[in-house]
Every structure is written in C-alpha cells, then in structure tokens.
Amino acid sequence: MSDLSQDALTQLKRTHSVGVRLLAEHGFDAEAPEVAIAVERHRWFWRPSKIKVLLVAESHVFTSDADFVIKTDNAKLKTFGRAGATPPPENFVRLVYCLGYGEPAILKNAPVHHRNPGTENYWEIFRRITGEPLQSIGESGSNLENRLRWKLKILRRMCRQGIWLLDAAVHAIYLGNNHRLPPDVQRELHQQWWGGYGRHVVESCGEPKIWVIGKTVFNCLNALPDWHCRGWIYQPNYDANVNWPKLLKDCGQ
C-alpha cells in the first residue's frame, strides 16, 4: 500500500489542467482537480510493492462536487478490516478502488436518494484474476459484512500477486446515466494521459505485463508512440472470454 508520490502528483496536476482546457473547448464541465487527486490516492493506496501486471481501463466515472462531499465511514470499515490496518482514503469517488462506491451503507453525508450503483462487473474481473470464488455483490443488505470482507480479500490478493488497475485518463469519460464524452475527446484525453501522468506512472512500475480493458481504449492507446501491451479484454459487459486465457496465465491463474 502506497501514497501518491510527489512526482506523480505534479504530473497528475499538469495532465488534469490540460484536460480541463480540452473539455471546456467542447462545452463539458471538468471535475475539480481535488477529485482527480482523490481518485489517484484511492488507486495508490492499493498499489502493490512490486507490480507484475498492469490492467489499464478507460477512466473512473464522473464524480460531481455533490458526490465529493460524501465520505466513507472508516469506523464501519474497521469492523471488516484487519486490526491496526491503515484505513483507505475517506473521500467518495466513483472508482472501483473506493470501497464506498456501490456500498451506500458505509457512507457518511450521502443524500437519501444518492445514486451509487458501483461497478459490479469490475469486481468480477478482479475475482477472476485472483481465483476467488463467486460472491453476491448486489446492493447493500444482509450480506454487507461478507461482501466487504470478500472485496478486501480480493484487493489484498491483487497486491500480493502484483496486479494494479490504472485508468487511461485523469478525467472521467463515462459521465453516468448512459452519457459519455464524444470519441474524439476520449482519444485526446488518452493521448494527454500517455503524454504526461500515464507514461510517468507506467514507467515507474518497471516492466509489468500490460493489459487493456476495452477494445476502444486499446485502439486509442495502440496508436500512440512508445505504447506497448500484451493485449486486451472486452469491457466487462461484453464478451467475457476473448483473450482471457493469456491474461489469466499472466496473473498466475
């Protein structure tokens, strides 16, 4: 478990600033820089000490200013975590590494009708690459404790196996409610990521085996100079088997 390094933070702020200008040119509001930083702090909290496999996805989901005032109740998480363990970041962001995403029962200050579906399909990816058994991960309910223990177990196992998830943009591409940024804006955000923060982080990982989640993301990245990866798998809501045997082998399964 790591903290966002100062060099990475500097690159993140620069890349975010360039993206803000791009989004404004196309009439889109950008998330605050504090959101981008919080997203990466959640990600870096689960960064393995030695990275063997990098999964590179499209982006986190748009996190509004109203979302960002919500906190994860770490006092509740202590019930499910290990005694004396460092708690994860408190800020709520729409990223799979944020344990409050998809778990309204462990949030503080959330409005009554706050929409928080989480990203169940990414937990299925994590489950498969770690060899964990199936677990119900629907809405919070009577099996909340079992589900959170299961999620924490998977994240710890990913750390031990050296598997880390990155996003190929520091701005959200999926805006929620079936709205997305246009393809040309997405391509440019991926280019900005690789030209700044993304390249810095990937190069800091040594020589991991890189896999891309999503064929569109793969096509965008594969057109960039000095980008290399092992292959791609479909986004979780599409065909779940294409290229999986090779990925599972790389993950030790």
C-alpha positions in Angstrom: 0.0 0.0 0.0 1.5 3.3 -1.1 0.8 7.0 -1.1 0.7 9.1 -4.3 4.3 10.3 -4.8 5.2 13.9 -5.2 6.5 13.5 -8.8 3.3 11.6 -9.7 1.2 14.3 -8.1 3.0 17.0 -10.2 2.4 15.1 -13.4 -1.3 14.5 -12.4 -1.9 18.2 -11.9 -0.3 19.1 -15.2 -2.3 16.4 -17.1 -5.5 17.4 -15.4 -5.0 21.1 -16.3 -4.5 20.3 -20.0 -7.7 18.2 -19.9 -9.7 21.0 -18.3 -9.0 23.2 -21.3 -9.9 20.5 -23.8 -13.2 19.8 -22.1 -14.1 23.5 -21.9 -13.4 23.8 -25.7 -16.0 21.1 -26.3 -18.6 22.5 -23.8 -18.1 20.0 -21.0 -17.5 20.7 -17.3 -14.4 19.1 -15.8 -14.2 17.6 -12.3 -12.3 19.6 -9.8 -8.6 18.8 -9.5 -9.2 17.6 -6.0 -11.4 14.8 -7.4 -8.6 13.6 -9.7 -6.2 13.6 -6.8 -8.6 11.7 -4.6 -9.2 9.1 -7.4 -5.4 8.5 -7.6 -5.0 8.4 -3.8 -7.5 5.6 -3.7 -5.7 3.8 -6.5 -2.2 4.3 -5.0 -3.5 3.0 -1.6 -3.8 -0.4 -3.3 -0.6 -0.2 -5.3 1.5 -3.4 -5.0 5.1 -3.0 -3.8 6.2 -5.0 -7.0 3.9 -4.7 -10.0 3.8 -7.6 -12.3 0.6 -7.0 -14.2 -1.0 -3.6 -15.1 -4.6 -3.5 -16.1 -5.4 -0.3 -18.0 -9.1 0.7 -18.2 -10.9 3.7 -19.7 -11.5 6.0 -16.7 -13.3 6.4 -13.4 -16.9 7.5 -13.5 -17.7 11.2 -13.3 -17.7 12.3 -9.7 -19.6 15.5 -9.0 -18.9 18.2 -6.4 -22.0 16.9 -4.5 -20.5 13.3 -4.6 -17.2 14.6 -3.3 -18.5 15.9 0.0 -19.6 12.4 0.9 -17.2 10.4 3.0 -16.6 6.7 3.5 -17.2 5.8 7.2 -13.8 4.2 8.1 -15.2 3.4 11.5 -17.5 1.0 9.9 -14.8 -0.4 7.7 -12.7 -1.2 10.7 -15.3 -3.9 11.5 -14.3 -5.7 8.3 -10.6 -4.9 8.1 -7.6 -6.1 9.9 -6.8 -4.8 13.4 -4.4 -1.8 13.2 -4.6 -1.6 9.4 -4.2 1.8 7.8 -7.6 3.0 6.7 -8.2 3.8 3.0 -8.9 7.4 1.9 -12.2 8.8 3.0 -13.3 10.8 0.0 -16.1 9.2 -2.0 -15.2 8.9 -5.7 -16.7 6.7 -8.4 -13.8 4.3 -8.8 -13.7 0.6 -8.0 -10.9 1.1 -5.5 -13.1 3.3 -3.4 -14.9 0.8 -1.1 -17.8 3.2 -0.6 -18.6 3.1 -4.3 -21.5 0.7 -4.6 -21.8 0.4 -0.8 -24.2 3.2 0.5 -24.4 1.6 3.9 -20.8 2.7 4.7 -21.1 6.3 3.5 -21.5 9.4 5.6 -23.4 12.6 4.5 -24.9 10.9 1.4 -28.3 12.2 0.4 -31.3 9.9 0.8 -31.6 9.3 -3.0 -27.9 9.3 -3.8 -27.3 7.1 -6.8 -24.5 4.7 -6.0 -24.6 1.5 -8.1 -20.9 0.8 -8.0 -19.1 -1.2 -10.7 -20.0 -4.9 -10.2 -18.5 -6.0 -13.4 -15.0 -4.9 -12.4 -15.3 -6.9 -9.2 -16.0 -9.9 -11.5 -12.7 -9.1 -13.4 -10.8 -8.9 -10.0 -12.4 -12.1 -8.9 -11.3 -14.0 -12.0 -7.7 -12.8 -12.0 -7.3 -13.6 -8.3 -9.0 -17.0 -8.5 -11.6 -16.1 -5.8 -14.9 -17.8 -5.6 -18.2 -16.1 -6.6 -19.8 -13.8 -4.1 -23.0 -11.8 -4.2 -22.1 -8.2 -4.7 -25.5 -6.6 -5.3 -26.9 -3.7 -3.3 -26.1 -3.3 0.4 -28.2 -5.6 2.5 -27.9 -8.5 5.0 -24.7 -9.8 3.4 -22.9 -6.5 3.6 -20.3 -7.8 6.0 -19.5 -10.9 3.9 -19.3 -8.8 0.7 -16.9 -6.2 2.2 -14.7 -8.9 3.6 -14.7 -10.5 0.2 -13.8 -7.3 -1.5 -10.9 -6.6 0.9 -9.6 -10.1 0.5 -9.6 -9.6 -3.3 -7.8 -6.3 -3.1 -5.2 -7.7 -0.8 -4.7 -10.7 -3.0 -4.2 -8.4 -6.0 -1.5 -6.6 -4.1 0.2 -9.9 -3.3 0.0 -11.0 -6.9 1.4 -7.6 -8.1 -1.8 -6.7 -10.0 -2.8 -3.0 -10.3 -5.5 -1.2 -12.1 -4.8 2.1 -13.9 -7.1 4.3 -15.9 -6.0 5.8 -19.2 -7.4 9.2 -18.5 -7.4 11.5 -15.5 -10.8 12.9 -16.4 -14.0 10.8 -16.4 -15.0 9.6 -19.9 -18.2 7.9 -18.7 -20.5 10.7 -17.3 -23.2 8.5 -15.9 -26.8 7.9 -16.9 -25.6 6.4 -20.3 -23.8 9.6 -21.3 -20.2 9.6 -22.5 -17.7 12.1 -23.9 -17.5 12.0 -27.7 -15.0 9.7 -29.2 -12.7 12.5 -30.4 -12.5 13.9 -26.9 -11.9 10.5 -25.5 -9.0 9.9 -27.9 -7.4 13.2 -26.9 -7.7 12.5 -23.2 -6.0 9.2 -23.7 -3.2 11.0 -25.6 -2.9 13.6 -22.8 -2.7 10.8 -20.2 0.1 9.0 -22.0 1.9 12.2 -22.8 2.0 13.1 -19.0 0.8 11.3 -15.9 0.2 7.9 -17.6 3.7 7.5 -19.0 5.2 8.6 -15.7 3.3 6.1 -13.7 3.7 3.2 -16.1 7.5 3.8 -16.4 7.7 3.8 -12.6 6.3 0.3 -12.5 9.3 -1.4 -14.0 8.5 -3.9 -16.8 5.0 -5.2 -15.9 2.8 -7.1 -18.3 0.2 -4.6 -19.5 -3.4 -5.5 -20.4 -6.0 -3.1 -21.6 -9.7 -3.4 -20.6 -11.8 -2.3 -23.6 -11.2 -2.6 -27.3 -11.8 1.1 -27.9 -9.2 2.0 -25.3 -6.8 -0.5 -26.7 -7.2 1.0 -30.2 -6.6 4.5 -28.9 -3.5 3.6 -26.9 -2.1 1.3 -29.5 -1.8 4.3 -31.9 0.4 6.2 -29.5 4.2 6.3 -29.7 6.1 4.0 -27.3 3.0 2.3 -26.1 3.3 -1.5 -25.7 0.9 -4.0 -24.1 0.2 -7.7 -24.1 -3.3 -7.4 -25.4 -6.8 -6.5 -24.4 -10.1 -7.9 -23.0 -13.5 -6.6 -23.6 -15.2 -4.2 -21.2 -16.9 -6.4 -18.5 -20.4 -6.0 -20.0 -19.3 -7.6 -23.3 -17.8 -11.0 -24.2 -16.1 -12.2 -21.1 -13.8 -14.8 -22.7 -11.9 -13.1 -25.5 -8.1 -13.2 -24.7 -8.8 -14.3 -21.1 -6.7 -17.5 -21.0 -3.5 -15.5 -21.7 -4.4 -12.8 -19.2 -5.1 -15.4 -16.5 -1.8 -17.1 -17.2 0.0 -13.8 -16.8 -1.9 -13.3 -13.4 -0.8 -16.7 -12.2 -4.2 -18.4 -12.6 
